[in-house]
């Protein structure tokens, strides 16, 4: 899978983001000189965590026959100390369905084990940036 990001307009900051057959857009807020026409990259980072928790819980509940009918995940960030290497995400998890207290606790534990949560908190991520003159090797 390759994510391809292309500038939409030479004058602005809006970019298209192509992920397989899906197209998203990214921009920066008006306060940063953009149009505010799409989420900015931090929003996608935060959204990845929320989406992963929701999808993980739905898949887990289905597999375990837990009567989870829906999930709402709210992610709020505190990036006030990002320049010092601290980025805090606060997650509010609302579980829907006729769930016992034990099932709710189990699902809360599972939410913290979703792949993106683990990636964000335990993985050492390596990034290499290459010039675009040649073919991209996989």
C-alpha positions in Angstrom: 0.0 0.0 0.0 1.3 3.4 -1.0 0.0 6.8 0.2 0.5 9.5 -2.4 0.1 13.2 -1.5 -0.1 15.8 -4.3 -0.4 19.5 -4.2 -3.8 20.6 -5.5 -2.9 24.3 -6.1 0.4 26.0 -6.5 -0.8 29.0 -4.5 -2.3 27.2 -1.5 -1.6 24.4 0.9 -4.4 22.1 0.0 -3.2 18.6 -1.0 -4.9 15.4 -2.1 -4.1 12.2 -0.3 -4.6 9.1 -2.3 -4.8 5.8 -0.3 -5.6 2.9 -2.7 -9.0 3.8 -4.1 -9.7 6.5 -1.5 -9.1 10.2 -1.8 -8.8 12.5 1.2 -7.6 16.0 1.4 -5.3 17.9 3.8 -4.9 21.6 4.4 -3.7 23.9 7.1 -5.9 26.2 9.2 -6.6 29.7 8.1 -4.6 30.9 11.1 -1.5 29.2 9.5 -2.1 30.6 6.0 -4.2 27.8 4.6 -7.9 27.7 3.6 -9.0 25.4 6.4 -10.7 23.4 3.7 -9.7 20.0 5.1 -8.2 18.4 8.2 -4.5 19.1 8.8 -2.0 16.2 9.3 -2.3 16.3 13.1 -6.0 15.7 12.7 -5.4 12.5 10.7 -2.9 11.3 13.3 -5.4 11.7 16.0 -8.2 10.3 13.9 -6.2 7.2 13.2 -6.2 6.4 16.9 -10.0 7.0 17.3 -10.8 4.9 14.2 -8.5 2.1 15.2 -10.1 1.9 18.7 -13.6 1.9 17.3 -12.9 -0.8 14.6 -10.9 -2.9 17.0 -13.8 -2.9 19.5 -16.4 -3.8 16.9 -14.3 -6.7 15.6 -13.5 -8.0 19.1 -17.1 -7.8 20.2 -18.3 -9.6 17.1 -15.7 -12.4 17.6 -16.6 -12.7 21.3 -20.4 -12.4 20.8 -20.5 -9.3 23.0 -23.7 -7.2 22.3 -21.9 -4.0 21.3 -24.1 -2.1 19.0 -21.9 1.0 18.5 -18.9 2.9 19.6 -18.2 6.6 19.9 -14.6 7.6 20.3 -13.7 11.3 21.0 -10.1 12.2 20.8 -8.9 15.6 22.0 -5.3 16.6 21.8 -3.1 18.8 23.9 -0.2 19.7 21.7 0.8 22.8 23.8 4.2 21.1 24.6 4.8 19.4 21.2 7.9 21.4 20.7 9.3 19.8 23.9 8.4 16.3 22.7 5.1 15.9 24.5 1.9 15.2 22.6 -1.1 14.2 24.8 -4.2 12.5 23.4 -7.3 12.3 25.7 -9.8 9.6 24.6 -13.4 9.4 25.7 -14.9 6.0 24.8 -18.7 5.5 24.7 -19.9 2.0 24.3 -23.4 1.3 23.1 -25.5 -1.8 23.7 -26.8 -4.0 26.5 -23.4 -4.6 28.1 -22.6 -5.8 31.5 -20.1 -4.0 33.7 -17.6 -6.8 33.1 -18.0 -6.5 29.3 -17.6 -2.7 29.4 -14.3 -3.1 31.4 -13.1 -5.8 29.0 -13.8 -3.6 26.0 -12.0 -0.6 27.6 -8.9 -2.8 28.1 -9.1 -4.0 24.5 -9.4 -0.4 23.2 -6.0 0.3 24.7 -4.5 -2.6 22.8 -5.6 -1.5 19.3 -2.7 -1.6 16.8 -2.5 2.2 16.4 -2.4 2.8 20.2 0.4 0.3 20.4 2.2 1.8 17.4 2.0 5.3 18.9 3.1 4.3 22.4 5.6 1.4 22.0 7.1 1.3 18.5 10.3 2.8 17.3 9.3 4.4 14.0 12.0 4.8 11.3 11.4 7.3 8.5 13.7 7.6 5.4 13.0 10.4 2.9 14.4 9.9 -0.6 14.5 12.3 -3.6 11.8 11.6 -6.2 13.9 11.3 -9.4 14.0 7.5 -9.4 11.6 4.6 -9.0 10.3 4.0 -5.5 11.4 0.6 -4.3 9.3 -1.4 -1.9 
